[in-house]
Each structure stands twice: as C-alpha cells, then as structure tokens.
C-alpha cells in the first residue's frame, strides 16, 4: 500500500499535489512519501514481533539522509557497503551499533572507521578479507564481530545482474568451504565470529529460494555448533521483490513468517537487509514532457521526450526494469487522444528511455510520474551528459521537505580545473 493517489484529478503524494511540487522544485524531482516508508517499515517489523530481530535497511537502495533519518527514528538499523554509506548513516542519526557492513572489497581505512564507531558486524566475503579485518582490528587492539557471507548456491530466478547466490557469482564464500574458515576465524585474535550471512539476489518474487538458502545455512549453523562455534545471529540479506507491473511477490509478513518458522526453537537473532521492499514504492520521479515526436503513420514509433533520463533513473536501461508511468493530471480511461509513446530522455543513447510503448494522451509540458522509483533511483543517478542530478523531497502529510537540493552545473565542475598552461 502506498500514499500516491489522485484527488480532484491530480496525483498527490499524501496531502500534496505533484503539480505543486513540480512548480516549487522543478523537474525532474524524486518525491518520497514518509507515511509509505513508515508503513512499509512497520509492516515488516510487526511481522517479526515474535522473534528477536533487527531490520537493517540497505542504504544502497536509497541513501538520502532524510530517508535514513526517518528510518533511524523508527528503530531501523542499516546495511552498508562503503564508508560513504556509513558516514551517511551517522549523519542521519543512525545507530552504528545496528550497522552491518557488506560488500566484497572493503578497504583497510573503511574497516578501521567501522571499528572506530563500533558497528554490529562485518559480513565477510572471502578468506583474504577475513585476514585483512583480523590484521586491522589487532592493530587497533580490538576484535571485530564478523559473519561469513556464505554462498548457498541457490538460483533466485531473478535478472542475472541482480542474482548473487549462485556459485558462479562473485559474492560470498562457498558453503562447503565455510566450516574450515569459521574454524580459522575462531583462532584469530582480531575477529569474533558472531553470525552467518547470505544474500541471494534482489527482486525475488517467490519464497522458495529464501527457504532453500536458510535451510542450507541452518545446517551449517548446526555443524558449527558441533565443533563448538556457537553463532548468535543469522542474517538473511535482502531481496524481497515488489510489484512494479504485475508481479505478485509474497508480502513482508509471509516472508518474515517463513523465515521465522525455519529458525524457530533456536537461540538465534534474525537480521534482515531489505532495501527495495521498503523504499521502491515509497517514491516517484516526476518529469515534464519537453516535446513530442509523433510518427507520421499511426503504427510508426511515437516519441515523447521528457526532462528525466537514464542518468536520473537507470533501471530501464540497465536491467530492462519496467516502471509504471502515469500522468499527473488524470486522463479519461477511453481518451481518443491516446497513443503508444516511447517515453525517452534527451541523452544521446538509444538505451535512454524510461518506458516503451506506453499508452498515454500527451501534450508538451504535461507532467508524468514514474512510479516505484524510491529504490535504486537517485542512488544510481549519474551526471552523464553533464546533467545535474534531480532534487529529492519528502512529503509528510501536507508538508514538503526538500531533503536534497537540485544540483547546479557549478556543482558538477567543483574540483575540476584547466591545465595550468592552457
Ligand atoms: N544486502 C546485500 C548484501 C545486497 O547486496 C543487497 C542488494 C541488499 C541487501 C538489498 O537488496 P533488496 O532488498 O533491495 O533487494 N540496482 C538493482 C538492485 C541491486 C541489488 C544489489 N544488492 C536494481 O535496481 O534492481
């Protein structure tokens, strides 16, 4: 459920019309709904009420400080993959003691900073990384809490670019090798194995890959216990899918129940790292039609060039991601003016589109909302074609808060200079 609805013919975020937001902040602009984010977090949290758990929002999905602060206030922890994300969490008021640090290539300075602020756990992805964390921690005279990210070798059945739990993927430690590595970790003075971690992919729409992964990991937990290595938590990663078009993913409650059921009777804390399921449908990208390039014949291609592009939202270009595109001013369902438009950006790439063949009735200057853009939208935006990145705002009831000002062209050139002799 989300809080983007039409009132008096205009699409609103909670109590604010997107027309007003476009007028005030320009376009393209990312608009997030606080009530939607809050609801998504609470539904997840309440589903886990019977189990000891932490929800660690995956910052890569949406790293805006306003968004992170809102989640921190709700009690959320965070899953980070860089020191940059860690500093964002701290600036937003997040609790470092509820931070887990994932990612295949943590640098020494990143490990050091994470130890300094006292994060909950490092999710270790290789033997070399375990040795590195051990060395940094020993150097600092402390011991680092670690989980090994094991690769359970299950096929999540998602887009190959966002599938991570197969042997052929670069992530994690092969499950057969994990026992030996835990035994090594238990001997190291600078690390303390406290948990086990996995993440098998993103936009998963069925429960079975999660069930398979958790079952395999619990078997590992049991084998480790037999060897005197008792773990405190199991981190099942993120990955629960959302509806972009017609997908029917399990609800967070069904998902949480399934995982909690598998671990019931064990003294294990559960950690989740959801990103998309909390944030995707809590955000839209508003964009304005710049101009239309209708084809000569009805069955020719018709292009609507809008002011948002692949640099602002790369999911359609990178993963064939499908986002609903709706007019901000409601259109009659049977409008005779409708055509199938390719909604494209102004960038010099054929892959620069937000949606293809969308049935809409369009005129220049119309406003459109690209739905489900709250996760992996702004965080993946770039400055390609020297395009400043959009503004970001959060709507709370009837109030709009600008949580990131639109970049200026001067921002883009900050730190650059001409050669001294030119
Ligand atoms: N934990 C780890 C270790 C991850 O690698 C990810 C996402 C998550 C948690 C959060 O997964 P989620 O709950 O959001 O599925 N840019 C792609 C998605 C990449 C996901 C990468 N890892 C997209 O736009 O579809």
Boltz pocket constraint, residues with backbone or C-beta under 6 A from the ligand:
constraints:
  - pocket:
      binder: B
      contacts: [[A, 58], [A, 60], [A, 61], [A, 79], [A, 102], [A, 103], [A, 161], [A, 162], [A, 199], [A, 201], [A, 202], [A, 203], [A, 237], [A, 238], [A, 239], [A, 240], [A, 273], [A, 274], [A, 275], [A, 276], [A, 277], [A, 315], [A, 319], [A, 375], [A, 376]]
      max_distance: 6.0
